[in-house]
């Protein structure tokens, strides 16, 4: 098998271990594993393998009277809260046979239990097997505990997400301060680039090591030895962990295939992550349609238009929602790939073409119309299918994607997307013409007009997204000195005051505002609490503006106006790829080669006396680009365009922790405990 084919087969392969255990079992699964299963074929996989039922991994669930076997699939460490939930479920059930599959390897269970020695066998798993029998009430019952790396979600042939790590996000200056607080004065780190694995909290160490372990399993499966490269401090830690993975040393000696892995920190360019670029259909679908409960990526598609039911309060929630993950049909899969990477106009045309083709196959009375594609037109095509159950079933994947497109195009929140895009363009030009203090001042009337309900109608959430947009470019667009910093601080105080006033006048709090303030209703929100929460937000934003300080070549994502051309945003990802595929194979100071072992140290020593060719990311026919903290649909197109234009012959696979919508970024910045991810303990 070619390594490229292996990459595509691998996610499904990881589920084989679980599928071999589910016959006649009730399966309890946590959200992160459910999301991986969702993109690998969904619940049908488990039912085809003989599962009786699938339930949420929750203390409020249990097996039935006549269900003696349970399988638990979790993405966490088997202790603390995770162990408590398993115990609760078992004590409410009558199981005689329990299997627990965790995505966290045994070696990391030792680390979680503060055991540094490399012990024989799997003692932590064996102890947990005994506990399972205890909880079932009979030591003669059967229990099994195993590691299954079911963390990969293949969104397309060239894009895989790892939902189990969706909350991993690169560290910022505020996190460096937290790390330094616990260290003696003389041993404090000067920058995030100096931070090493051992100085991180155990939860984050376990997450990073689990991610490296999952990637190592992939490289084992495709018999590949990889060279790791990193851009940014968090990427450096992950690449270093993969390079030094204990099981990787043997693989690298014998593996016949070669690949490069380049890790890139999302925080080095948040402008692209929060920008409302306006030219990608999937970005809009993800932003305006409600998320599937428990999922980070997929959305709910309202299926009512495939029936003759009218939209009333009685019919709300009567039908299971549709979604974007269409694994059953090759046509739907191809349509999804086009929607994800094409420009919006092309994507919408392709949706129409596929609906017309499906209707023609079923001899449905379709009225052809050329010109601009509208949401109403797409809906009218979809509704042709509702009287034929067979046609509905045959084309359900294409119909769900068609409805997703139509519902996004006519969504009432879409004009707000255009407003945000317009403001971003204005701010982009302003950054070149004036200093940061002046640019931030331009946001004050926006906040006041939103507050009074006139003009822009931007929500608090939208304003926070705009602030991230500005701060991610601020440093190089208007570098400024000490005097400028004082001015910026003064305007920041005014902004905090104006935002505090608006926050305390909210009649409802969005989920993001609830997270930031720590209260669930406006009645609980005091002025002091709102003010303090916003001060924390601005402290994080300042860290965002300094995220590229350590970079030499990629230190700017901003091109100022030169009179003939307007100021523009230069995606960091594009700069990195242009550098990797540059025909001169230049050595780039910001793309750091990470590799384990003594031989590399020797090579470095010898290179002082003789010419040694250092590894370069473009050395191999296969390149994995791993974006730590998320990738946007617009960036997927950009990657495709850069790689195609260089005709390098290298196949590029994109991996990331999540598919980003602009609203995800404030959540990851202001409300995620980046130093202590949830490992279920």
LOVEXKE-501003 format. One record per residue (C-alpha): residue in one letter; z, x, y; residue number from 1; chain. Coordinates in steps of 0.1 Angstrom, whole numbers, plus 5000, padded with zeros to 4 digits. Layout:
<pts>
 code   up east north pos unit
    A    Z    X     Y NUM    A
...
</pts>
This chain:
<pts>
 code   up east north pos unit
    X 5000 5000  5000   1    A
    X 4991 5012  5035   2    A
    X 5021 5017  5058   3    A
    X 5006 4992  5082   4    A
    X 5005 4965  5055   5    A
    X 5040 4975  5045   6    A
    X 5053 4968  5080   7    A
    X 5040 4933  5077   8    A
    X 5053 4927  5042   9    A
    X 5087 4942  5049  10    A
    X 5106 4913  5066  11    A
    X 5097 4890  5038  12    A
    X 5107 4916  5012  13    A
    X 5142 4919  5027  14    A
    X 5148 4882  5018  15    A
    X 5139 4887  4981  16    A
    X 5175 4899  4973  17    A
    X 5189 4867  4989  18    A
    X 5163 4844  4973  19    A
    X 5172 4858  4938  20    A
    X 5207 4845  4943  21    A
    X 5203 4810  4957  22    A
    X 5193 4790  4926  23    A
    X 5214 4758  4924  24    A
    X 5236 4771  4954  25    A
    X 5246 4756  4987  26    A
    X 5237 4783  5013  27    A
    X 5258 4789  5044  28    A
    X 5240 4810  5070  29    A
    X 5249 4822  5105  30    A
    X 5226 4817  5135  31    A
    X 5212 4853  5136  32    A
    X 5202 4852  5100  33    A
    X 5188 4817  5103  34    A
    X 5166 4829  5132  35    A
    X 5152 4857  5110  36    A
    X 5146 4832  5081  37    A
    X 5129 4808  5106  38    A
    X 5101 4834  5114  39    A
    X 5098 4844  5078  40    A
    X 5089 4810  5064  41    A
    X 5120 4789  5072  42    A
    X 5142 4767  5050  43    A
    X 5113 4761  5026  44    A
    X 5117 4796  5013  45    A
    X 5153 4789  5001  46    A
    X 5144 4754  4987  47    A
    X 5115 4769  4967  48    A
    X 5139 4795  4953  49    A
    X 5161 4766  4940  50    A
    X 5187 4762  4968  51    A
    X 5204 4728  4968  52    A
    X 5214 4726  5005  53    A
    X 5216 4748  5036  54    A
    X 5245 4745  5060  55    A
    X 5258 4762  5091  56    A
    X 5282 4791  5087  57    A
    X 5312 4772  5102  58    A
    X 5348 4764  5093  59    A
    X 5339 4727  5095  60    A
    X 5315 4729  5066  61    A
    X 5321 4728  5029  62    A
    X 5304 4723  4995  63    A
    X 5302 4689  4978  64    A
    X 5322 4678  4947  65    A
    X 5293 4688  4923  66    A
    X 5283 4720  4940  67    A
    X 5300 4749  4921  68    A
    X 5279 4778  4936  69    A
    X 5278 4791  4972  70    A
    X 5257 4818  4989  71    A
    X 5269 4831  5023  72    A
    X 5243 4850  5045  73    A
    X 5259 4867  5075  74    A
    X 5249 4893  5101  75    A
    X 5285 4905  5107  76    A
    X 5313 4927  5092  77    A
    X 5333 4910  5064  78    A
    X 5367 4910  5081  79    A
    X 5385 4891  5109  80    A
    X 5367 4859  5120  81    A
    X 5339 4862  5095  82    A
    X 5363 4865  5066  83    A
    X 5384 4835  5080  84    A
    X 5353 4813  5081  85    A
    X 5343 4822  5045  86    A
    X 5379 4815  5034  87    A
    X 5380 4781  5052  88    A
    X 5347 4770  5036  89    A
    X 5358 4780  5001  90    A
    X 5393 4764  5004  91    A
    X 5376 4730  5013  92    A
    X 5352 4733  4984  93    A
    X 5352 4736  4946  94    A
    X 5332 4767  4941  95    A
    X 5333 4788  4909  96    A
    X 5306 4813  4919  97    A
    X 5303 4829  4953  98    A
    X 5277 4854  4966  99    A
    X 5281 4870  5001 100    A
    X 5251 4888  5016 101    A
    X 5258 4908  5048 102    A
    X 5232 4926  5069 103    A
    X 5259 4953  5077 104    A
    X 5258 4982  5052 105    A
    X 5288 4992  5032 106    A
    X 5291 5026  5050 107    A
    X 5297 5007  5083 108    A
    X 5324 4985  5066 109    A
    X 5342 5018  5060 110    A
    X 5339 5027  5097 111    A
    X 5351 4992  5107 112    A
    X 5382 4998  5085 113    A
    X 5387 5033  5100 114    A
    X 5378 5051  5068 115    A
    X 5359 5083  5075 116    A
    X 5356 5097  5040 117    A
    X 5324 5090  5020 118    A
    X 5339 5071  4990 119    A
    X 5324 5066  4956 120    A
    X 5309 5031  4950 121    A
    X 5315 5002  4973 122    A
    X 5353 4997  4975 123    A
    X 5353 4974  5006 124    A
    X 5328 4951  4989 125    A
    X 5347 4952  4957 126    A
    X 5380 4943  4974 127    A
    X 5362 4914  4991 128    A
    X 5349 4901  4958 129    A
    X 5386 4900  4946 130    A
    X 5395 4880  4977 131    A
    X 5367 4855  4970 132    A
    X 5381 4849  4935 133    A
    X 5416 4845  4950 134    A
    X 5403 4819  4975 135    A
    X 5384 4800  4948 136    A
    X 5417 4799  4929 137    A
    X 5408 4817  4897 138    A
    X 5403 4854  4892 139    A
    X 5379 4847  4863 140    A
    X 5354 4830  4885 141    A
    X 5323 4850  4896 142    A
    X 5319 4867  4930 143    A
    X 5294 4891  4943 144    A
    X 5291 4910  4977 145    A
    X 5260 4928  4987 146    A
    X 5241 4943  5016 147    A
    X 5207 4927  5025 148    A
    X 5190 4938  5058 149    A
    X 5176 4904  5067 150    A
    X 5174 4912  5104 151    A
    X 5136 4913  5110 152    A
    X 5117 4883  5125 153    A
    X 5079 4889  5124 154    A
    X 5065 4870  5155 155    A
    X 5030 4883  5150 156    A
    X 5013 4910  5129 157    A
    X 5022 4936  5156 158    A
    X 5055 4923  5169 159    A
    X 5089 4921  5152 160    A
    X 5122 4911  5167 161    A
    X 5156 4918  5154 162    A
    X 5177 4887  5162 163    A
    X 5209 4902  5148 164    A
    X 5208 4927  5177 165    A
    X 5197 4903  5205 166    A
    X 5228 4910  5226 167    A
    X 5224 4948  5225 168    A
    X 5216 4958  5261 169    A
    X 5215 4992  5277 170    A
    X 5246 5003  5295 171    A
    X 5249 5004  5333 172    A
    X 5272 5023  5358 173    A
    X 5299 4997  5355 174    A
    X 5301 5004  5317 175    A
    X 5303 5041  5324 176    A
    X 5333 5035  5346 177    A
    X 5350 5015  5317 178    A
    X 5343 5044  5293 179    A
    X 5356 5070  5318 180    A
    X 5388 5051  5325 181    A
    X 5400 5059  5289 182    A
    X 5392 5096  5292 183    A
    X 5412 5124  5307 184    A
    X 5401 5134  5342 185    A
    X 5384 5167  5330 186    A
    X 5364 5150  5302 187    A
    X 5348 5122  5322 188    A
    X 5311 5118  5319 189    A
    X 5290 5124  5350 190    A
    X 5262 5101  5340 191    A
    X 5252 5077  5312 192    A
    X 5229 5104  5298 193    A
    X 5260 5124  5289 194    A
    X 5277 5097  5269 195    A
    X 5278 5103  5231 196    A
    X 5283 5080  5201 197    A
    X 5320 5089  5195 198    A
    X 5330 5079  5231 199    A
    X 5317 5043  5226 200    A
    X 5340 5015  5214 201    A
    X 5338 5010  5176 202    A
    X 5320 4976  5179 203    A
    X 5291 4992  5198 204    A
    X 5290 5022  5174 205    A
    X 5287 4998  5145 206    A
    X 5259 4978  5161 207    A
    X 5239 5009  5169 208    A
    X 5244 5024  5135 209    A
    X 5235 4991  5118 210    A
    X 5203 4990  5139 211    A
    X 5194 5026  5129 212    A
    X 5202 5017  5093 213    A
    X 5178 4987  5093 214    A
    X 5150 5008  5108 215    A
    X 5157 5035  5081 216    A
    X 5153 5008  5054 217    A
    X 5119 4999  5069 218    A
    X 5108 5035  5068 219    A
    X 5120 5039  5032 220    A
    X 5099 5008  5023 221    A
    X 5067 5022  5039 222    A
    X 5074 5057  5026 223    A
    X 5072 5072  5061 224    A
    X 5089 5101  5079 225    A
    X 5093 5094  5116 226    A
    X 5097 5115  5147 227    A
    X 5120 5098  5171 228    A
    X 5116 5098  5209 229    A
    X 5137 5081  5236 230    A
    X 5134 5071  5273 231    A
    X 5168 5062  5287 232    A
    X 5205 5067  5277 233    A
    X 5209 5038  5252 234    A
    X 5176 5046  5235 235    A
    X 5188 5082  5232 236    A
    X 5219 5071  5212 237    A
    X 5198 5049  5189 238    A
    X 5171 5075  5183 239    A
    X 5197 5102  5177 240    A
    X 5215 5079  5152 241    A
    X 5182 5073  5133 242    A
    X 5173 5110  5134 243    A
    X 5207 5118  5118 244    A
    X 5209 5089  5094 245    A
    X 5224 5103  5061 246    A
    X 5199 5086  5039 247    A
    X 5169 5097  5061 248    A
    X 5171 5134  5052 249    A
    X 5158 5130  5016 250    A
    X 5132 5105  5027 251    A
    X 5118 5129  5052 252    A
    X 5114 5156  5026 253    A
    X 5092 5135  5003 254    A
    X 5076 5106  5024 255    A
    X 5038 5110  5024 256    A
    X 5032 5090  5057 257    A
    X 5041 5099  5092 258    A
    X 5049 5078  5123 259    A
    X 5064 5082  5158 260    A
    X 5091 5059  5171 261    A
    X 5096 5056  5209 262    A
    X 5127 5038  5221 263    A
    X 5127 5026  5257 264    A
    X 5156 5011  5277 265    A
    X 5150 4977  5292 266    A
    X 5173 4985  5322 267    A
    X 5148 5011  5334 268    A
    X 5125 4983  5345 269    A
    X 5141 4949  5351 270    A
    X 5114 4940  5377 271    A
    X 5090 4932  5349 272    A
    X 5116 4913  5329 273    A
    X 5126 4888  5357 274    A
    X 5091 4886  5374 275    A
    X 5074 4852  5373 276    A
    X 5039 4868  5368 277    A
    X 5023 4834  5364 278    A
    X 4996 4844  5340 279    A
    X 5011 4839  5306 280    A
    X 5014 4806  5288 281    A
    X 5041 4815  5264 282    A
    X 5063 4829  5292 283    A
    X 5062 4794  5308 284    A
    X 5068 4776  5274 285    A
    X 5098 4798  5267 286    A
    X 5112 4792  5302 287    A
    X 5108 4754  5307 288    A
    X 5112 4739  5272 289    A
    X 5147 4736  5257 290    A
    X 5158 4763  5233 291    A
    X 5162 4755  5196 292    A
    X 5199 4752  5190 293    A
    X 5214 4785  5178 294    A
    X 5181 4804  5184 295    A
    X 5174 4831  5210 296    A
    X 5136 4829  5209 297    A
    X 5122 4796  5197 298    A
    X 5120 4763  5216 299    A
    X 5121 4726  5209 300    A
    X 5088 4708  5211 301    A
    X 5091 4670  5215 302    A
    X 5071 4654  5187 303    A
    X 5073 4618  5200 304    A
    X 5036 4619  5211 305    A
    X 5026 4621  5174 306    A
    X 5040 4586  5170 307    A
    X 5035 4552  5187 308    A
    X 5072 4552  5198 309    A
    X 5079 4548  5235 310    A
    X 5101 4574  5253 311    A
    X 5134 4555  5257 312    A
    X 5171 4564  5254 313    A
    X 5170 4549  5219 314    A
    X 5142 4572  5207 315    A
    X 5157 4603  5221 316    A
    X 5166 4627  5193 317    A
    X 5151 4604  5167 318    A
    X 5126 4630  5155 319    A
    X 5132 4666  5145 320    A
    X 5117 4689  5171 321    A
    X 5086 4710  5166 322    A
    X 5086 4747  5173 323    A
    X 5065 4778  5179 324    A
    X 5071 4796  5145 325    A
    X 5042 4784  5124 326    A
    X 5042 4804  5091 327    A
    X 5024 4779  5069 328    A
    X 4989 4779  5085 329    A
    X 4967 4809  5092 330    A
    X 4949 4790  5119 331    A
    X 4981 4781  5137 332    A
    X 4994 4817  5133 333    A
    X 4962 4831  5150 334    A
    X 4965 4805  5178 335    A
    X 5001 4816  5184 336    A
    X 4991 4852  5186 337    A
    X 4963 4844  5211 338    A
    X 4988 4823  5232 339    A
    X 5012 4851  5233 340    A
    X 4989 4879  5245 341    A
    X 4960 4862  5263 342    A
    X 4959 4852  5300 343    A
    X 4970 4817  5306 344    A
    X 4935 4803  5312 345    A
    X 4921 4818  5280 346    A
    X 4952 4807  5260 347    A
    X 4949 4771  5272 348    A
    X 4911 4770  5264 349    A
    X 4919 4783  5229 350    A
    X 4945 4756  5224 351    A
    X 4919 4730  5234 352    A
    X 4892 4746  5211 353    A
    X 4916 4745  5181 354    A
    X 4925 4709  5187 355    A
    X 4889 4699  5190 356    A
    X 4880 4718  5159 357    A
    X 4908 4702  5139 358    A
    X 4898 4667  5151 359    A
    X 4862 4673  5142 360    A
    X 4872 4684  5107 361    A
    X 4891 4651  5103 362    A
    X 4862 4630  5118 363    A
    X 4885 4618  5145 364    A
    X 4867 4601  5176 365    A
    X 4871 4630  5200 366    A
    X 4856 4628  5235 367    A
    X 4845 4663  5246 368    A
    X 4851 4673  5281 369    A
    X 4844 4706  5298 370    A
    X 4859 4722  5329 371    A
    X 4896 4727  5336 372    A
    X 4920 4720  5307 373    A
    X 4948 4696  5317 374    A
    X 4981 4687  5299 375    A
    X 4969 4650  5297 376    A
    X 4937 4661  5280 377    A
    X 4956 4682  5254 378    A
    X 4980 4652  5248 379    A
    X 4951 4628  5243 380    A
    X 4936 4651  5217 381    A
    X 4969 4654  5199 382    A
    X 4974 4616  5198 383    A
    X 4942 4612  5179 384    A
    X 4960 4625  5148 385    A
    X 4989 4600  5149 386    A
    X 4973 4573  5127 387    A
    X 4964 4597  5098 388    A
    X 4993 4611  5079 389    A
    X 4970 4635  5060 390    A
    X 4954 4648  5092 391    A
    X 4989 4652  5107 392    A
    X 5002 4672  5078 393    A
    X 4971 4694  5075 394    A
    X 4971 4705  5112 395    A
    X 5008 4702  5121 396    A
    X 5011 4738  5132 397    A
    X 4982 4736  5157 398    A
    X 4995 4702  5169 399    A
    X 5030 4716  5176 400    A
    X 5015 4745  5195 401    A
    X 4992 4721  5214 402    A
    X 5021 4699  5224 403    A
    X 5042 4730  5234 404    A
    X 5014 4740  5258 405    A
    X 5009 4704  5272 406    A
    X 5047 4699  5277 407    A
    X 5050 4732  5295 408    A
    X 5020 4726  5318 409    A
    X 5033 4692  5330 410    A
    X 5070 4702  5331 411    A
    X 5088 4693  5364 412    A
    X 5103 4728  5365 413    A
    X 5069 4745  5368 414    A
    X 5065 4742  5406 415    A
    X 5098 4762  5408 416    A
    X 5081 4790  5388 417    A
    X 5054 4792  5414 418    A
    X 5080 4793  5442 419    A
    X 5098 4822  5426 420    A
    X 5065 4840  5422 421    A
    X 5057 4835  5459 422    A
    X 5091 4849  5469 423    A
    X 5087 4879  5446 424    A
    X 5054 4887  5463 425    A
    X 5069 4885  5497 426    A
    X 5099 4907  5488 427    A
    X 5076 4932  5472 428    A
    X 5057 4937  5504 429    A
    X 5089 4936  5525 430    A
    X 5104 4965  5504 431    A
    X 5076 4988  5516 432    A
    X 5079 4978  5553 433    A
    X 5116 4978  5558 434    A
    X 5149 4991  5545 435    A
    X 5169 4974  5518 436    A
    X 5194 4959  5542 437    A
    X 5165 4941  5560 438    A
    X 5150 4929  5528 439    A
    X 5183 4915  5516 440    A
    X 5187 4897  5550 441    A
    X 5155 4878  5541 442    A
    X 5174 4862  5512 443    A
    X 5201 4847  5535 444    A
    X 5180 4818  5549 445    A
    X 5168 4812  5513 446    A
    X 5204 4808  5502 447    A
    X 5212 4785  5531 448    A
    X 5181 4763  5527 449    A
    X 5189 4760  5490 450    A
    X 5225 4750  5499 451    A
    X 5214 4724  5524 452    A
    X 5189 4710  5500 453    A
    X 5160 4717  5523 454    A
    X 5129 4738  5518 455    A
    X 5128 4761  5488 456    A
    X 5150 4742  5464 457    A
    X 5158 4774  5445 458    A
    X 5188 4771  5422 459    A
    X 5217 4796  5421 460    A
    X 5202 4808  5388 461    A
    X 5169 4815  5406 462    A
    X 5186 4833  5434 463    A
    X 5203 4856  5409 464    A
    X 5170 4863  5393 465    A
    X 5154 4872  5427 466    A
    X 5183 4896  5434 467    A
    X 5177 4914  5401 468    A
    X 5140 4917  5411 469    A
    X 5149 4933  5444 470    A
    X 5176 4957  5431 471    A
    X 5155 4969  5402 472    A
    X 5130 4983  5428 473    A
    X 5153 4990  5457 474    A
    X 5161 5026  5451 475    A
    X 5126 5041  5454 476    A
    X 5111 5015  5477 477    A
    X 5136 5023  5504 478    A
    X 5157 5053  5495 479    A
    X 5178 5054  5527 480    A
    X 5208 5076  5535 481    A
    X 5245 5071  5542 482    A
    X 5239 5050  5573 483    A
    X 5215 5028  5554 484    A
    X 5241 5024  5527 485    A
    X 5267 5011  5552 486    A
    X 5241 4986  5564 487    A
    X 5234 4975  5529 488    A
    X 5271 4970  5522 489    A
    X 5274 4949  5553 490    A
    X 5245 4926  5543 491    A
    X 5259 4924  5507 492    A
    X 5292 4910  5521 493    A
    X 5272 4884  5540 494    A
    X 5252 4875  5508 495    A
    X 5284 4873  5488 496    A
    X 5299 4850  5514 497    A
    X 5268 4827  5515 498    A
    X 5265 4826  5477 499    A
    X 5303 4819  5474 500    A
    X 5299 4789  5497 501    A
    X 5269 4776  5478 502    A
    X 5287 4782  5444 503    A
    X 5318 4762  5455 504    A
    X 5295 4733  5466 505    A
    X 5277 4729  5432 506    A
    X 5282 4695  5417 507    A
    X 5275 4709  5382 508    A
    X 5276 4744  5369 509    A
    X 5246 4758  5349 510    A
    X 5255 4776  5316 511    A
    X 5249 4809  5335 512    A
    X 5273 4800  5363 513    A
    X 5299 4789  5338 514    A
    X 5296 4823  5320 515    A
    X 5298 4843  5353 516    A
    X 5328 4824  5367 517    A
    X 5346 4817  5335 518    A
    X 5351 4780  5343 519    A
    X 5333 4750  5328 520    A
    X 5334 4725  5357 521    A
    X 5331 4727  5396 522    A
    X 5366 4712  5399 523    A
    X 5382 4743  5383 524    A
    X 5363 4767  5406 525    A
    X 5383 4781  5434 526    A
    X 5368 4800  5464 527    A
    X 5387 4831  5453 528    A
    X 5374 4829  5418 529    A
    X 5338 4824  5430 530    A
    X 5340 4853  5454 531    A
    X 5355 4876  5428 532    A
    X 5327 4867  5403 533    A
    X 5300 4874  5429 534    A
    X 5316 4908  5438 535    A
    X 5312 4917  5401 536    A
    X 5276 4905  5401 537    A
    X 5268 4928  5431 538    A
    X 5286 4958  5414 539    A
    X 5263 4954  5384 540    A
    X 5232 4950  5407 541    A
    X 5241 4984  5423 542    A
    X 5240 4999  5388 543    A
    X 5206 4983  5382 544    A
    X 5193 5000  5414 545    A
    X 5204 5035  5400 546    A
    X 5192 5030  5364 547    A
    X 5162 5054  5369 548    A
    X 5181 5081  5388 549    A
    X 5180 5105  5359 550    A
    X 5142 5102  5354 551    A
    X 5119 5128  5367 552    A
    X 5084 5114  5361 553    A
    X 5091 5076  5356 554    A
    X 5115 5073  5385 555    A
    X 5095 5047  5403 556    A
    X 5080 5013  5395 557    A
    X 5068 5007  5430 558    A
    X 5036 5017  5448 559    A
    X 5038 5013  5485 560    A
    X 5010 4998  5506 561    A
    X 4985 5024  5519 562    A
    X 4968 5001  5544 563    A
    X 4939 4993  5522 564    A
    X 4960 4980  5493 565    A
    X 4991 4959  5492 566    A
    X 5023 4973  5478 567    A
    X 5024 4967  5440 568    A
    X 5047 4968  5410 569    A
    X 5039 4996  5384 570    A
    X 5053 4986  5350 571    A
    X 5074 5014  5335 572    A
    X 5060 5006  5301 573    A
    X 5025 5011  5313 574    A
    X 5034 5045  5327 575    A
    X 5051 5056  5295 576    A
    X 5021 5045  5274 577    A
    X 4996 5061  5298 578    A
    X 5016 5094  5294 579    A
    X 5018 5091  5256 580    A
    X 4980 5085  5252 581    A
    X 4969 5110  5279 582    A
    X 4941 5131  5264 583    A
    X 4958 5163  5276 584    A
    X 4989 5156  5255 585    A
    X 5011 5167  5284 586    A
    X 5048 5173  5277 587    A
    X 5068 5146  5296 588    A
    X 5103 5154  5306 589    A
    X 5114 5118  5304 590    A
    X 5103 5112  5268 591    A
    X 5129 5131  5249 592    A
    X 5123 5142  5213 593    A
    X 5153 5134  5191 594    A
    X 5155 5149  5157 595    A
    X 5183 5158  5133 596    A
    X 5190 5190  5115 597    A
    X 5192 5227  5118 598    A
    X 5154 5233  5116 599    A
    X 5150 5218  5150 600    A
    X 5176 5240  5165 601    A
    X 5159 5270  5150 602    A
    X 5125 5259  5163 603    A
    X 5140 5256  5198 604    A
    X 5154 5291  5194 605    A
    X 5121 5306  5182 606    A
    X 5102 5288  5210 607    A
    X 5118 5313  5234 608    A
    X 5098 5341  5218 609    A
    X 5067 5324  5205 610    A
    X 5046 5294  5211 611    A
    X 5059 5264  5191 612    A
    X 5041 5231  5194 613    A
    X 5068 5205  5201 614    A
    X 5063 5170  5184 615    A
    X 5044 5146  5206 616    A
    X 5045 5108  5203 617    A
    X 5007 5106  5198 618    A
    X 5008 5130  5169 619    A
    X 5006 5103  5142 620    A
    X 4983 5074  5134 621    A
    X 5013 5049  5136 622    A
    X 5035 5044  5167 623    A
    X 5065 5021  5168 624    A
    X 5074 5011  5203 625    A
    X 5110 4998  5204 626    A
    X 5122 4981  5236 627    A
    X 5160 4980  5236 628    A
    X 5171 4949  5254 629    A
    X 5139 4927  5251 630    A
    X 5102 4926  5257 631    A
    X 5082 4900  5277 632    A
    X 5049 4883  5266 633    A
    X 5032 4898  5297 634    A
    X 5042 4933  5284 635    A
    X 5028 4926  5250 636    A
    X 4994 4920  5267 637    A
    X 4998 4951  5288 638    A
    X 5006 4972  5257 639    A
    X 4975 4958  5240 640    A
    X 4953 4966  5270 641    A
    X 4966 5002  5275 642    A
    X 4962 5010  5238 643    A
    X 4927 4995  5236 644    A
    X 4915 5013  5268 645    A
    X 4925 5047  5254 646    A
    X 4907 5042  5221 647    A
    X 4932 5067  5205 648    A
    X 4929 5053  5170 649    A
    X 4967 5049  5169 650    A
    X 4981 5017  5156 651    A
    X 5010 5004  5177 652    A
    X 5037 4981  5164 653    A
    X 5061 4966  5190 654    A
    X 5098 4960  5181 655    A
    X 5125 4946  5202 656    A
    X 5159 4929  5203 657    A
    X 5145 4897  5218 658    A
    X 5115 4880  5235 659    A
    X 5126 4877  5272 660    A
    X 5124 4849  5296 661    A
    X 5134 4857  5333 662    A
    X 5166 4836  5330 663    A
    X 5178 4858  5300 664    A
    X 5183 4888  5322 665    A
    X 5212 4876  5344 666    A
    X 5230 4865  5312 667    A
    X 5225 4900  5297 668    A
    X 5235 4917  5329 669    A
    X 5264 4896  5342 670    A
    X 5279 4880  5311 671    A
    X 5273 4902  5281 672    A
    X 5301 4926  5271 673    A
    X 5277 4954  5265 674    A
    X 5304 4978  5253 675    A
    X 5319 4953  5227 676    A
    X 5291 4933  5210 677    A
    X 5302 4905  5187 678    A
    X 5303 4920  5152 679    A
    X 5322 4890  5137 680    A
    X 5356 4906  5136 681    A
</pts>
